[in-house]
Amino acid sequence: MPLLWIAIGVIVYYVFIKDSKSSSGSHAEDILKQRYVNGEIDETTYNRMKETLRR
């Protein structure tokens, strides 16, 4: 029975970690796009930063 709870805990932990990593990247790209649209950064900077986020 304790192994079942450990397995459930590992699965839940993995799902939350995977979800938080994918959503944080998406959120960062949204902020980057907004900065580009607002004119805070130029196209070269936008492309360089976008490539950095995808690594």
N, CA, C and O atoms as a CHARMM CRD file, in Angstrom:
* protein
*
  220
    1    1 MET  N      0.81100  -1.20900   0.00000 PROA 1      0.00000
    2    1 MET  CA     0.00000   0.00000   0.00000 PROA 1      0.00000
    3    1 MET  C      0.85300   1.27100   0.00000 PROA 1      0.00000
    4    1 MET  O      0.53800   2.21200  -0.72900 PROA 1      0.00000
    5    2 PRO  N      1.93300   1.32400   0.80500 PROA 2      0.00000
    6    2 PRO  CA     2.76300   2.53500   0.75800 PROA 2      0.00000
    7    2 PRO  C      3.37300   2.77700  -0.63500 PROA 2      0.00000
    8    2 PRO  O      3.56800   3.92400  -1.03800 PROA 2      0.00000
    9    3 LEU  N      3.66600   1.70700  -1.35300 PROA 3      0.00000
   10    3 LEU  CA     4.22100   1.88100  -2.69800 PROA 3      0.00000
   11    3 LEU  C      3.22200   2.54300  -3.63600 PROA 3      0.00000
   12    3 LEU  O      3.60400   3.31100  -4.51900 PROA 3      0.00000
   13    4 LEU  N      1.96400   2.24900  -3.44600 PROA 4      0.00000
   14    4 LEU  CA     0.92500   2.87900  -4.25600 PROA 4      0.00000
   15    4 LEU  C      0.91500   4.38400  -4.02400 PROA 4      0.00000
   16    4 LEU  O      0.83400   5.15100  -4.98300 PROA 4      0.00000
   17    5 TRP  N      0.99700   4.82000  -2.77600 PROA 5      0.00000
   18    5 TRP  CA     0.99300   6.24700  -2.46300 PROA 5      0.00000
   19    5 TRP  C      2.24900   6.93700  -2.99000 PROA 5      0.00000
   20    5 TRP  O      2.19600   8.07900  -3.44500 PROA 5      0.00000
   21    6 ILE  N      3.36700   6.23900  -2.92400 PROA 6      0.00000
   22    6 ILE  CA     4.60800   6.79600  -3.46800 PROA 6      0.00000
   23    6 ILE  C      4.48100   6.96300  -4.98200 PROA 6      0.00000
   24    6 ILE  O      4.87000   7.99400  -5.53000 PROA 6      0.00000
   25    7 ALA  N      3.94000   5.95700  -5.64800 PROA 7      0.00000
   26    7 ALA  CA     3.76100   6.02800  -7.09900 PROA 7      0.00000
   27    7 ALA  C      2.80900   7.16400  -7.47200 PROA 7      0.00000
   28    7 ALA  O      3.06600   7.89200  -8.43100 PROA 7      0.00000
   29    8 ILE  N      1.74000   7.32000  -6.74600 PROA 8      0.00000
   30    8 ILE  CA     0.78600   8.40200  -7.00600 PROA 8      0.00000
   31    8 ILE  C      1.46900   9.76000  -6.79200 PROA 8      0.00000
   32    8 ILE  O      1.27800  10.69300  -7.57200 PROA 8      0.00000
   33    9 GLY  N      2.25200   9.84900  -5.74000 PROA 9      0.00000
   34    9 GLY  CA     2.96800  11.10100  -5.46200 PROA 9      0.00000
   35    9 GLY  C      3.94400  11.45500  -6.56500 PROA 9      0.00000
   36    9 GLY  O      4.04200  12.61700  -6.95900 PROA 9      0.00000
   37   10 VAL  N      4.66800  10.46400  -7.06800 PROA 10     0.00000
   38   10 VAL  CA     5.63400  10.69900  -8.14900 PROA 10     0.00000
   39   10 VAL  C      4.90900  11.13700  -9.41500 PROA 10     0.00000
   40   10 VAL  O      5.35800  12.05800 -10.09700 PROA 10     0.00000
   41   11 ILE  N      3.82100  10.50500  -9.72700 PROA 11     0.00000
   42   11 ILE  CA     3.05500  10.86500 -10.93600 PROA 11     0.00000
   43   11 ILE  C      2.51000  12.28700 -10.82500 PROA 11     0.00000
   44   11 ILE  O      2.60800  13.07000 -11.77000 PROA 11     0.00000
   45   12 VAL  N      1.94500  12.61100  -9.68900 PROA 12     0.00000
   46   12 VAL  CA     1.39400  13.96300  -9.49500 PROA 12     0.00000
   47   12 VAL  C      2.51400  15.00100  -9.58100 PROA 12     0.00000
   48   12 VAL  O      2.34500  16.04200 -10.21700 PROA 12     0.00000
   49   13 TYR  N      3.64700  14.72900  -8.95200 PROA 13     0.00000
   50   13 TYR  CA     4.78800  15.64300  -8.99100 PROA 13     0.00000
   51   13 TYR  C      5.26000  15.84200 -10.42600 PROA 13     0.00000
   52   13 TYR  O      5.50900  16.97600 -10.83400 PROA 13     0.00000
   53   14 TYR  N      5.38700  14.77500 -11.19400 PROA 14     0.00000
   54   14 TYR  CA     5.83700  14.85300 -12.57800 PROA 14     0.00000
   55   14 TYR  C      4.86700  15.68500 -13.42600 PROA 14     0.00000
   56   14 TYR  O      5.29800  16.49700 -14.24500 PROA 14     0.00000
   57   15 VAL  N      3.58300  15.48500 -13.23300 PROA 15     0.00000
   58   15 VAL  CA     2.58500  16.22900 -14.00600 PROA 15     0.00000
   59   15 VAL  C      2.68900  17.71700 -13.70100 PROA 15     0.00000
   60   15 VAL  O      2.62300  18.53500 -14.61900 PROA 15     0.00000
   61   16 PHE  N      2.85000  18.08800 -12.42800 PROA 16     0.00000
   62   16 PHE  CA     2.93800  19.50500 -12.08500 PROA 16     0.00000
   63   16 PHE  C      4.23000  20.13100 -12.58200 PROA 16     0.00000
   64   16 PHE  O      4.21200  21.27100 -13.04800 PROA 16     0.00000
   65   17 ILE  N      5.33900  19.43200 -12.50000 PROA 17     0.00000
   66   17 ILE  CA     6.61700  19.96600 -12.98100 PROA 17     0.00000
   67   17 ILE  C      6.56600  20.14000 -14.49100 PROA 17     0.00000
   68   17 ILE  O      6.96600  21.18600 -15.00200 PROA 17     0.00000
   69   18 LYS  N      6.08600  19.14400 -15.20800 PROA 18     0.00000
   70   18 LYS  CA     6.01100  19.22400 -16.66200 PROA 18     0.00000
   71   18 LYS  C      5.08900  20.36700 -17.07800 PROA 18     0.00000
   72   18 LYS  O      5.41100  21.11300 -18.00300 PROA 18     0.00000
   73   19 ASP  N      3.97100  20.51000 -16.42000 PROA 19     0.00000
   74   19 ASP  CA     3.00800  21.55400 -16.74700 PROA 19     0.00000
   75   19 ASP  C      3.57800  22.94000 -16.46400 PROA 19     0.00000
   76   19 ASP  O      3.38700  23.85900 -17.26000 PROA 19     0.00000
   77   20 SER  N      4.26600  23.09800 -15.35400 PROA 20     0.00000
   78   20 SER  CA     4.78800  24.41900 -15.01100 PROA 20     0.00000
   79   20 SER  C      5.90400  24.83300 -15.95700 PROA 20     0.00000
   80   20 SER  O      6.02900  26.01900 -16.26300 PROA 20     0.00000
   81   21 LYS  N      6.71500  23.89900 -16.43000 PROA 21     0.00000
   82   21 LYS  CA     7.78000  24.23800 -17.36700 PROA 21     0.00000
   83   21 LYS  C      7.21300  24.65100 -18.70900 PROA 21     0.00000
   84   21 LYS  O      7.68100  25.62900 -19.29300 PROA 21     0.00000
   85   22 SER  N      6.23500  23.94900 -19.20900 PROA 22     0.00000
   86   22 SER  CA     5.68100  24.30100 -20.51100 PROA 22     0.00000
   87   22 SER  C      4.90700  25.61300 -20.45100 PROA 22     0.00000
   88   22 SER  O      4.94900  26.39200 -21.40300 PROA 22     0.00000
   89   23 SER  N      4.21900  25.86800 -19.37600 PROA 23     0.00000
   90   23 SER  CA     3.45600  27.10700 -19.29900 PROA 23     0.00000
   91   23 SER  C      4.35100  28.30100 -19.05600 PROA 23     0.00000
   92   23 SER  O      4.04700  29.39500 -19.53200 PROA 23     0.00000
   93   24 SER  N      5.45300  28.13000 -18.32500 PROA 24     0.00000
   94   24 SER  CA     6.33000  29.26300 -18.10900 PROA 24     0.00000
   95   24 SER  C      6.99600  29.69400 -19.39200 PROA 24     0.00000
   96   24 SER  O      7.17800  30.89300 -19.59900 PROA 24     0.00000
   97   25 GLY  N      7.36500  28.78700 -20.25500 PROA 25     0.00000
   98   25 GLY  CA     7.93700  29.13400 -21.53700 PROA 25     0.00000
   99   25 GLY  C      6.95700  29.87500 -22.39400 PROA 25     0.00000
  100   25 GLY  O      7.31500  30.85000 -23.05400 PROA 25     0.00000
  101   26 SER  N      5.73900  29.43400 -22.39600 PROA 26     0.00000
  102   26 SER  CA     4.69300  30.08600 -23.16600 PROA 26     0.00000
  103   26 SER  C      4.45100  31.50000 -22.62900 PROA 26     0.00000
  104   26 SER  O      4.28200  32.44200 -23.40400 PROA 26     0.00000
  105   27 HSD  N      4.43500  31.64000 -21.33000 PROA 27     0.00000
  106   27 HSD  CA     4.19900  32.93900 -20.70800 PROA 27     0.00000
  107   27 HSD  C      5.33900  33.89800 -21.05000 PROA 27     0.00000
  108   27 HSD  O      5.10400  35.07300 -21.32900 PROA 27     0.00000
  109   28 ALA  N      6.56800  33.39600 -21.02600 PROA 28     0.00000
  110   28 ALA  CA     7.71800  34.23300 -21.35200 PROA 28     0.00000
  111   28 ALA  C      7.65900  34.68500 -22.80400 PROA 28     0.00000
  112   28 ALA  O      7.98500  35.83200 -23.11000 PROA 28     0.00000
  113   29 GLU  N      7.24900  33.79900 -23.69700 PROA 29     0.00000
  114   29 GLU  CA     7.13200  34.18200 -25.10300 PROA 29     0.00000
  115   29 GLU  C      6.03000  35.21600 -25.29900 PROA 29     0.00000
  116   29 GLU  O      6.16300  36.11000 -26.13400 PROA 29     0.00000
  117   30 ASP  N      4.95100  35.10300 -24.54500 PROA 30     0.00000
  118   30 ASP  CA     3.87900  36.09600 -24.63100 PROA 30     0.00000
  119   30 ASP  C      4.37400  37.47700 -24.20600 PROA 30     0.00000
  120   30 ASP  O      4.04300  38.48100 -24.83700 PROA 30     0.00000
  121   31 ILE  N      5.16000  37.52300 -23.14500 PROA 31     0.00000
  122   31 ILE  CA     5.71800  38.79000 -22.67900 PROA 31     0.00000
  123   31 ILE  C      6.66900  39.35700 -23.73000 PROA 31     0.00000
  124   31 ILE  O      6.65800  40.55700 -24.00800 PROA 31     0.00000
  125   32 LEU  N      7.48600  38.48700 -24.30600 PROA 32     0.00000
  126   32 LEU  CA     8.42000  38.91500 -25.33600 PROA 32     0.00000
  127   32 LEU  C      7.68700  39.49400 -26.55000 PROA 32     0.00000
  128   32 LEU  O      8.07900  40.53200 -27.08100 PROA 32     0.00000
  129   33 LYS  N      6.63000  38.82000 -26.97800 PROA 33     0.00000
  130   33 LYS  CA     5.83700  39.32300 -28.10200 PROA 33     0.00000
  131   33 LYS  C      5.23400  40.68400 -27.77800 PROA 33     0.00000
  132   33 LYS  O      5.22500  41.57900 -28.62300 PROA 33     0.00000
  133   34 GLN  N      4.73900  40.83900 -26.57400 PROA 34     0.00000
  134   34 GLN  CA     4.14000  42.10700 -26.16600 PROA 34     0.00000
  135   34 GLN  C      5.17700  43.22500 -26.17900 PROA 34     0.00000
  136   34 GLN  O      4.88200  44.34000 -26.61000 PROA 34     0.00000
  137   35 ARG  N      6.39100  42.93200 -25.70800 PROA 35     0.00000
  138   35 ARG  CA     7.45300  43.94000 -25.72900 PROA 35     0.00000
  139   35 ARG  C      7.80000  44.33900 -27.15500 PROA 35     0.00000
  140   35 ARG  O      8.07400  45.50900 -27.42100 PROA 35     0.00000
  141   36 TYR  N      7.79200  43.38700 -28.06900 PROA 36     0.00000
  142   36 TYR  CA     8.08100  43.67900 -29.47700 PROA 36     0.00000
  143   36 TYR  C      6.98100  44.54900 -30.08200 PROA 36     0.00000
  144   36 TYR  O      7.25800  45.52600 -30.77700 PROA 36     0.00000
  145   37 VAL  N      5.74100  44.18300 -29.81000 PROA 37     0.00000
  146   37 VAL  CA     4.60700  44.94200 -30.33900 PROA 37     0.00000
  147   37 VAL  C      4.60300  46.36600 -29.79200 PROA 37     0.00000
  148   37 VAL  O      4.27000  47.30600 -30.51400 PROA 37     0.00000
  149   38 ASN  N      4.96500  46.53100 -28.53800 PROA 38     0.00000
  150   38 ASN  CA     4.98700  47.86100 -27.91900 PROA 38     0.00000
  151   38 ASN  C      6.16900  48.70300 -28.37800 PROA 38     0.00000
  152   38 ASN  O      6.24000  49.89200 -28.06600 PROA 38     0.00000
  153   39 GLY  N      7.10300  48.09600 -29.11800 PROA 39     0.00000
  154   39 GLY  CA     8.26300  48.83800 -29.59500 PROA 39     0.00000
  155   39 GLY  C      9.38800  48.93500 -28.59000 PROA 39     0.00000
  156   39 GLY  O     10.31600  49.72200 -28.78000 PROA 39     0.00000
  157   40 GLU  N      9.32800  48.15300 -27.52300 PROA 40     0.00000
  158   40 GLU  CA    10.38100  48.19100 -26.51100 PROA 40     0.00000
  159   40 GLU  C     11.66500  47.53600 -27.01400 PROA 40     0.00000
  160   40 GLU  O     12.75800  47.91500 -26.59200 PROA 40     0.00000
  161   41 ILE  N     11.54700  46.56100 -27.90900 PROA 41     0.00000
  162   41 ILE  CA    12.70600  45.87700 -28.47800 PROA 41     0.00000
  163   41 ILE  C     12.56400  45.81900 -29.98700 PROA 41     0.00000
  164   41 ILE  O     11.45500  45.85200 -30.52000 PROA 41     0.00000
  165   42 ASP  N     13.70400  45.73200 -30.67400 PROA 42     0.00000
  166   42 ASP  CA    13.66100  45.65500 -32.13300 PROA 42     0.00000
  167   42 ASP  C     13.55900  44.20100 -32.58900 PROA 42     0.00000
  168   42 ASP  O     13.59100  43.27900 -31.77500 PROA 42     0.00000
  169   43 GLU  N     13.43500  44.01100 -33.90000 PROA 43     0.00000
  170   43 GLU  CA    13.23100  42.66600 -34.44900 PROA 43     0.00000
  171   43 GLU  C     14.42500  41.75000 -34.18600 PROA 43     0.00000
  172   43 GLU  O     14.24200  40.57200 -33.88000 PROA 43     0.00000
  173   44 THR  N     15.62600  42.27000 -34.29900 PROA 44     0.00000
  174   44 THR  CA    16.82800  41.46600 -34.05800 PROA 44     0.00000
  175   44 THR  C     16.86200  40.96200 -32.61800 PROA 44     0.00000
  176   44 THR  O     17.12900  39.78700 -32.36800 PROA 44     0.00000
  177   45 THR  N     16.59400  41.84500 -31.69500 PROA 45     0.00000
  178   45 THR  CA    16.56600  41.46600 -30.27600 PROA 45     0.00000
  179   45 THR  C     15.45600  40.46700 -30.01100 PROA 45     0.00000
  180   45 THR  O     15.64600  39.49800 -29.27600 PROA 45     0.00000
  181   46 TYR  N     14.30100  40.70300 -30.60900 PROA 46     0.00000
  182   46 TYR  CA    13.16900  39.78500 -30.44100 PROA 46     0.00000
  183   46 TYR  C     13.54000  38.37400 -30.89400 PROA 46     0.00000
  184   46 TYR  O     13.31300  37.40500 -30.17000 PROA 46     0.00000
  185   47 ASN  N     14.10900  38.26300 -32.09100 PROA 47     0.00000
  186   47 ASN  CA    14.47400  36.94300 -32.62100 PROA 47     0.00000
  187   47 ASN  C     15.54100  36.26500 -31.77300 PROA 47     0.00000
  188   47 ASN  O     15.47300  35.05900 -31.53400 PROA 47     0.00000
  189   48 ARG  N     16.52900  37.03600 -31.31700 PROA 48     0.00000
  190   48 ARG  CA    17.59300  36.46500 -30.48700 PROA 48     0.00000
  191   48 ARG  C     17.02900  35.95500 -29.16500 PROA 48     0.00000
  192   48 ARG  O     17.37800  34.86200 -28.72100 PROA 48     0.00000
  193   49 MET  N     16.16800  36.73600 -28.54100 PROA 49     0.00000
  194   49 MET  CA    15.60000  36.34000 -27.25200 PROA 49     0.00000
  195   49 MET  C     14.64700  35.16600 -27.41700 PROA 49     0.00000
  196   49 MET  O     14.58100  34.30000 -26.54500 PROA 49     0.00000
  197   50 LYS  N     13.91400  35.12300 -28.51400 PROA 50     0.00000
  198   50 LYS  CA    13.00300  34.01100 -28.77000 PROA 50     0.00000
  199   50 LYS  C     13.77900  32.69900 -28.91000 PROA 50     0.00000
  200   50 LYS  O     13.35400  31.66700 -28.39100 PROA 50     0.00000
  201   51 GLU  N     14.90400  32.73800 -29.60200 PROA 51     0.00000
  202   51 GLU  CA    15.74800  31.54500 -29.74300 PROA 51     0.00000
  203   51 GLU  C     16.30900  31.11700 -28.39500 PROA 51     0.00000
  204   51 GLU  O     16.41700  29.92300 -28.11500 PROA 51     0.00000
  205   52 THR  N     16.66300  32.07900 -27.56800 PROA 52     0.00000
  206   52 THR  CA    17.18100  31.75700 -26.23000 PROA 52     0.00000
  207   52 THR  C     16.12300  31.05200 -25.39200 PROA 52     0.00000
  208   52 THR  O     16.43300  30.11700 -24.65400 PROA 52     0.00000
  209   53 LEU  N     14.88000  31.49700 -25.50400 PROA 53     0.00000
  210   53 LEU  CA    13.80000  30.87000 -24.72700 PROA 53     0.00000
  211   53 LEU  C     13.53100  29.44000 -25.17500 PROA 53     0.00000
  212   53 LEU  O     13.13300  28.60700 -24.36000 PROA 53     0.00000
  213   54 ARG  N     13.73500  29.14800 -26.42000 PROA 54     0.00000
  214   54 ARG  CA    13.42600  27.82400 -26.94400 PROA 54     0.00000
  215   54 ARG  C     14.47600  26.77700 -26.60000 PROA 54     0.00000
  216   54 ARG  O     14.24700  25.58700 -26.81900 PROA 54     0.00000
  217   55 ARG  N     15.60400  27.18600 -26.07500 PROA 55     0.00000
  218   55 ARG  CA    16.66700  26.23100 -25.70700 PROA 55     0.00000
  219   55 ARG  C     16.36600  25.48900 -24.45600 PROA 55     0.00000
  220   55 ARG  O     17.16300  24.65600 -24.02500 PROA 55     0.00000
